[in-house]
Amino acid sequence: MELKSLDVSEAVCADRMGMAKLAKMAFDGKNLRPLWAELIAKLLDGSIEAGEAIDLSLIAQLLGDKQAGLSIQHEILREHRLFRPPCISDRPRLRVLALAAATDMGSNTPIEFLLEHSGIELMVLYVTGEAELPESLPAHDVAIVIASDSEDCRDALAKIDAVAARWPRPLLNPPKLVCNLDRDKLHRLLAGIEGLTIPATIGATREQLSQVPASAAAPLEIDAGLRFPLIVRPRGSHAGVGLAKIDDGAAMHVYLGERAEREFFVSRFVNYASEDGRFRKYRVVIVGGTPYACHMAVADRWDIWYLNAGMNHSAEKRLEEETFMRTFDIGFGRRHRSALAEIAERIGLDYFIIDCAETKEGTLLIFEADNTAVVHNMDPPDVFPYKGPQMRMIFEAFAAMLERRAAHAREQAA
């Protein structure tokens, strides 16, 4: 039986400052507390608008109070779920509907950074557990799922998936494909790609980890292929929270004594240090199947994030990152062209990010793939003059991909 498409109509959007503007203020070190105090006062006297309230929830998280932010978000989403950040054009060339989960600021694609200066109108519809998707959707040209594969997004993804076949416009990053990005699924999805290394990620309980052998040479009962040293992290964690390299059973017991979580991921440790002893971690963005250099971090430690690599303090490191970006198509991108193409094909998402490195043997080492890593242009241009052009190229590729999908749908309907 043919499913009836959902309808579209004009809808009331609550205007807001949005993540791009507020995150930039925080990134630049501006004091958000006066704005916080102003909006809290309006919340308490009942005069706050829906868009201001959703901004307040984000400000709380940017100030480090995640629970307060989520509580405010929960309350406002009971009354209003459709929001619109600023658009630079009064006559947008495209209308995009982003489908978000009611979760923390790191678990939805930060799509505002990608479209902030595009002249494309963005609307964000929160899909919550307390309400069904509206039968009449806001008028749009293309939709994209921005909820992540994290546990607290699963209900939202399930609700979107239940009506995906009836969606009246192109629906990018469909929920079924987003769910494949979970760490224990990703290695199975990408297994066997030539030129690619991706260690198996195994789910384990606290009880299982507490029983690992003391000897570093003995295999772990969790999986016959696991031996020390290994990497362990709480299930569902991101940005390195709880990530550790464990060398033996004694270190595992110390680690568990410092963590309260019940579920973890474990995988073998791969020493990806270069010949100079430094570690290099790369972020690559895949837009419509095409890879783009996003950033590169260089550090003396294996557990690298861009913010702990000290890139802003080292002209030498920045020169290496600039070279990575400028020569991507004839360097890193060419070396791993076939592996990157196969990754894009198997994952199948219209937009996603991979964090990766190169092994001593020259293969592409995948740490993770997701649809919510931050891709931004907030770095100071006087320190990172090469980043602006590269980020704009990614943003333009993303906008062009959205326009192609919308145009293709119109041609098919004609």
C-alpha positions in Angstrom: 0.0 0.0 0.0 1.4 3.4 -0.9 2.0 5.6 2.1 0.4 9.1 2.1 3.0 11.9 2.2 3.1 14.2 5.2 1.8 17.7 4.4 3.8 20.9 4.5 2.5 24.4 5.4 3.7 27.7 6.8 4.5 27.4 10.5 5.3 29.7 13.4 9.0 29.7 14.1 10.4 31.2 17.3 13.3 33.4 16.4 16.5 33.0 18.4 20.1 34.2 18.5 21.3 30.6 17.9 24.3 28.4 18.6 26.7 30.0 16.1 26.4 33.5 17.6 26.4 32.3 21.3 29.2 29.8 20.8 31.3 32.4 19.1 30.8 34.8 22.0 31.9 32.1 24.4 34.9 31.1 22.2 36.1 34.7 22.1 35.9 34.8 25.9 33.0 37.3 26.1 31.1 37.3 29.4 27.8 35.6 28.9 26.6 36.1 32.4 24.9 39.5 31.9 22.8 37.9 29.1 22.2 34.9 31.3 21.0 37.2 34.1 18.7 39.2 31.7 17.1 36.1 30.3 16.7 34.4 33.8 14.9 37.5 35.0 12.5 37.2 32.0 12.0 33.5 32.7 11.1 34.2 36.3 8.6 36.9 35.6 7.0 34.9 32.7 7.9 37.4 29.9 10.5 35.3 28.2 9.9 34.3 24.5 10.3 30.8 23.3 13.4 31.6 21.2 15.0 33.4 24.2 14.3 30.4 26.4 16.0 28.0 24.0 19.0 30.4 23.9 19.0 30.5 27.7 19.3 26.7 27.8 22.3 26.9 25.5 23.9 29.7 27.5 23.6 27.6 30.7 25.5 24.7 29.0 28.2 27.1 27.6 28.6 28.3 31.2 29.1 24.7 32.4 25.7 24.0 33.9 24.5 21.3 31.7 21.7 20.1 33.9 20.1 23.6 34.3 20.3 24.0 30.5 18.6 20.7 29.8 15.9 21.5 32.4 15.1 24.8 30.7 15.1 23.1 27.3 12.7 20.5 28.5 10.3 23.0 29.8 10.3 25.2 26.7 10.0 22.2 24.3 6.7 21.3 26.0 5.2 24.4 24.5 7.3 25.1 21.4 9.5 23.0 19.2 10.3 25.0 16.1 13.1 27.6 16.1 14.8 29.8 13.5 18.3 31.3 13.9 19.1 34.5 11.9 19.4 34.3 8.1 21.5 36.9 6.3 19.0 37.1 3.4 15.5 38.4 3.5 14.8 36.2 0.4 16.5 32.9 1.2 17.5 30.8 -1.8 16.6 27.6 0.1 14.7 26.5 3.2 16.2 23.7 5.3 14.4 21.9 8.1 16.8 20.3 10.6 15.4 17.5 12.8 17.0 17.6 16.2 16.7 15.6 19.4 16.0 17.1 22.8 19.5 16.6 24.2 22.7 18.5 25.1 24.4 20.9 22.7 27.0 18.3 21.6 24.6 15.6 20.4 23.0 17.4 17.5 24.9 18.5 14.3 25.9 22.1 14.9 24.5 22.9 11.5 24.2 26.6 12.1 28.0 27.0 11.7 27.6 25.4 8.2 24.8 27.7 7.0 25.4 30.9 9.0 26.5 33.0 6.0 24.9 31.0 3.2 21.7 32.9 2.6 19.8 29.7 3.3 17.0 29.8 5.9 17.4 27.2 8.6 14.6 26.0 10.8 15.2 23.5 13.7 12.4 21.2 14.7 13.0 19.3 18.0 11.6 15.8 18.0 10.7 14.9 21.6 9.4 11.9 23.5 6.4 13.8 24.7 4.9 14.7 21.3 4.5 13.1 17.8 5.9 14.8 14.7 3.3 17.2 13.3 1.3 15.8 10.4 1.7 19.2 8.8 5.4 20.1 8.6 6.9 23.5 8.2 7.3 24.4 4.5 10.9 23.5 3.4 12.9 22.4 0.4 15.0 19.8 2.0 15.2 18.2 5.5 18.2 16.8 7.3 18.4 14.7 10.5 20.9 16.3 12.9 20.3 14.0 15.9 23.3 11.8 16.7 23.6 8.1 17.3 23.8 8.6 21.1 21.5 6.8 23.5 19.5 9.9 24.3 18.7 10.5 20.7 17.3 7.0 19.9 13.7 7.9 20.5 13.9 10.9 18.2 15.6 8.8 15.5 12.9 6.1 15.8 10.1 8.7 15.5 11.7 10.2 12.4 12.3 6.8 10.9 8.7 5.8 11.4 7.6 8.5 8.9 10.7 8.8 6.8 9.1 6.9 3.9 6.3 9.5 3.8 8.6 12.6 4.0 7.4 15.1 1.4 10.9 16.5 0.6 14.4 15.0 0.4 15.4 13.7 3.8 19.1 13.7 4.3 21.1 11.7 6.8 18.3 9.2 7.4 18.0 7.8 10.9 18.8 4.2 10.0 22.2 5.3 8.6 22.9 7.6 11.6 22.5 4.6 13.9 25.4 2.8 12.2 27.9 5.3 13.5 27.8 3.8 17.0 31.3 2.7 17.8 30.6 -1.1 18.1 28.7 -1.0 14.8 31.1 1.2 12.8 34.1 -1.3 12.9 31.9 -4.0 11.5 30.5 -1.7 8.8 34.0 -0.7 7.6 35.8 -4.0 8.1 37.8 -5.3 5.2 38.4 -2.0 3.4 41.8 -2.1 1.8 44.2 0.5 3.3 42.1 1.0 6.4 42.7 0.1 10.0 39.8 0.3 12.4 40.2 -1.7 15.7 37.2 -3.7 16.8 35.3 -1.9 19.5 33.7 -4.2 22.1 31.0 -3.4 24.6 31.8 -4.4 28.1 30.2 -4.1 31.5 31.9 -2.9 34.7 31.7 -6.4 36.0 33.5 -7.8 33.0 36.2 -5.2 33.1 36.7 -5.8 36.8 37.6 -9.5 36.1 40.3 -8.9 33.5 43.6 -10.8 34.1 46.5 -9.0 35.8 49.0 -10.2 33.1 49.4 -7.9 30.1 50.1 -10.9 27.9 46.9 -12.8 28.6 43.9 -12.4 26.3 40.8 -10.8 27.7 37.7 -13.0 28.1 35.6 -10.1 26.7 37.1 -10.9 23.3 39.8 -13.3 22.3 41.5 -10.7 20.1 41.9 -8.1 22.9 45.1 -7.8 24.8 46.8 -5.0 26.8 47.4 -2.2 26.2 43.8 -1.3 25.3 41.7 1.8 25.1 38.6 2.1 27.4 35.9 4.7 27.5 32.4 4.9 29.0 29.7 4.0 26.5 28.1 7.1 25.0 30.9 9.4 26.0 32.3 12.0 23.6 35.2 14.5 23.5 37.5 12.2 25.4 35.4 12.0 28.6 36.6 9.0 30.5 39.0 7.9 27.7 42.1 6.0 29.0 44.9 3.8 27.9 45.1 0.7 30.1 48.3 -1.3 30.3 47.4 -4.1 32.7 44.8 -5.4 35.1 46.0 -3.3 38.0 45.6 -0.1 35.9 42.1 -1.3 35.0 41.1 -1.6 38.6 42.4 1.9 39.3 40.4 3.2 36.3 37.2 1.6 37.4 37.6 3.0 40.9 37.6 6.5 39.4 34.5 5.9 37.2 30.8 5.4 38.1 29.6 4.2 34.7 28.3 0.7 34.2 28.8 0.3 30.5 32.1 0.8 28.5 33.7 0.4 25.1 37.1 -1.3 24.8 39.4 -1.6 21.8 43.1 -2.4 21.2 45.5 0.5 21.4 47.3 1.4 18.1 50.5 3.3 18.5 50.2 5.8 15.6 53.2 8.0 16.5 55.1 9.3 13.5 58.9 8.9 13.1 59.5 12.0 15.1 57.6 10.5 18.1 54.7 13.0 17.7 51.1 12.0 17.2 49.0 13.5 14.4 45.2 13.4 14.3 43.1 14.6 11.4 39.5 15.6 11.0 38.0 15.0 7.5 34.5 16.1 6.5 32.6 14.1 4.0 30.0 16.2 2.0 28.0 14.4 -0.6 30.7 11.7 -0.8 33.6 14.1 -1.2 36.2 14.4 1.5 37.5 17.8 2.7 40.3 18.6 5.2 38.8 20.2 8.4 41.7 20.3 10.8 44.9 18.6 11.9 46.3 18.4 15.5 49.9 17.6 16.4 50.9 16.7 19.9 53.3 14.6 22.0 50.4 12.7 23.5 48.3 10.0 21.9 45.0 11.3 23.3 44.8 14.3 21.1 42.0 16.9 20.7 42.5 20.1 18.9 42.1 22.1 22.0 44.8 20.2 24.0 47.4 20.1 21.1 48.5 23.7 21.6 48.1 24.6 18.0 47.6 28.3 18.7 50.9 28.4 20.5 53.1 26.8 17.8 53.8 28.4 14.4 55.5 25.1 13.4 52.4 23.0 14.1 50.2 25.6 12.3 52.4 25.4 9.2 52.0 21.7 9.2 48.2 22.0 9.4 48.2 24.6 6.7 50.2 22.3 4.5 47.8 19.4 5.2 44.9 21.6 4.1 46.5 23.2 1.0 47.8 19.9 -0.3 44.9 17.6 0.8 43.9 16.7 -2.8 47.4 15.8 -3.8 48.6 14.6 -0.4 46.6 13.0 2.4 43.4 12.8 0.3 45.2 11.1 -2.6 47.0 8.6 -0.4 43.8 7.5 1.1 41.5 8.2 -1.8 40.1 4.6 -2.3 39.7 4.1 1.5 37.8 7.4 1.9 35.6 6.6 -1.1 34.7 3.2 0.3 34.0 4.7 3.7 31.7 7.3 2.2 29.9 4.5 0.2 29.4 2.2 3.1 28.3 4.8 5.7 26.0 6.4 3.1 25.3 9.6 4.9 25.1 12.9 3.0 27.2 14.6 5.6 29.5 13.2 8.3 32.9 13.6 9.9 35.8 11.2 10.5 38.6 11.6 13.0 41.6 9.6 11.9 45.3 9.2 11.7 47.9 7.3 9.7 49.5 4.1 11.0 53.2 3.4 10.9 52.4 1.2 7.9 50.7 4.0 6.1 47.1 2.9 6.4 44.2 5.2 7.4 43.4 4.7 11.1 39.8 5.5 12.0 39.0 6.6 15.5 35.4 7.5 15.0 32.8 8.7 12.5 29.9 10.9 13.5 27.5 13.5 12.2 27.8 16.0 15.1 31.5 17.0 15.4 32.0 20.7 15.3 33.1 22.2 12.0 33.4 26.0 12.5 35.2 29.1 11.4 35.7 30.7 14.9 39.5 30.6 15.0 41.2 34.1 14.9 42.3 34.8 11.3 45.4 36.6 12.5 46.6 33.3 14.1 45.0 30.9 11.6 44.9 32.8 8.3 44.6 29.6 6.2 41.6 28.3 8.0 39.0 30.8 6.8 39.2 29.8 3.1 39.2 26.1 3.9 36.1 26.4 6.2 34.3 28.5 3.6 35.0 25.8 1.0 33.4 23.2 3.2 30.4 25.5 4.0 29.9 26.2 0.3 30.1 22.5 -0.5 27.5 21.7 2.1 25.1 24.4 0.8 25.6 23.3 -2.8 24.9 19.7 -1.8 21.6 20.8 -0.2 20.7 22.7 -3.3 21.5 19.8 -5.6 19.2 17.5 -3.5 16.4 20.0 -3.5 16.7 20.6 -7.3 16.8 16.9 -8.1 13.6 16.4 -6.1 11.9 19.2 -8.0 13.0 17.7 -11.4 11.6 14.4 -10.4 8.3 15.9 -9.4 8.0 17.9 -12.6 
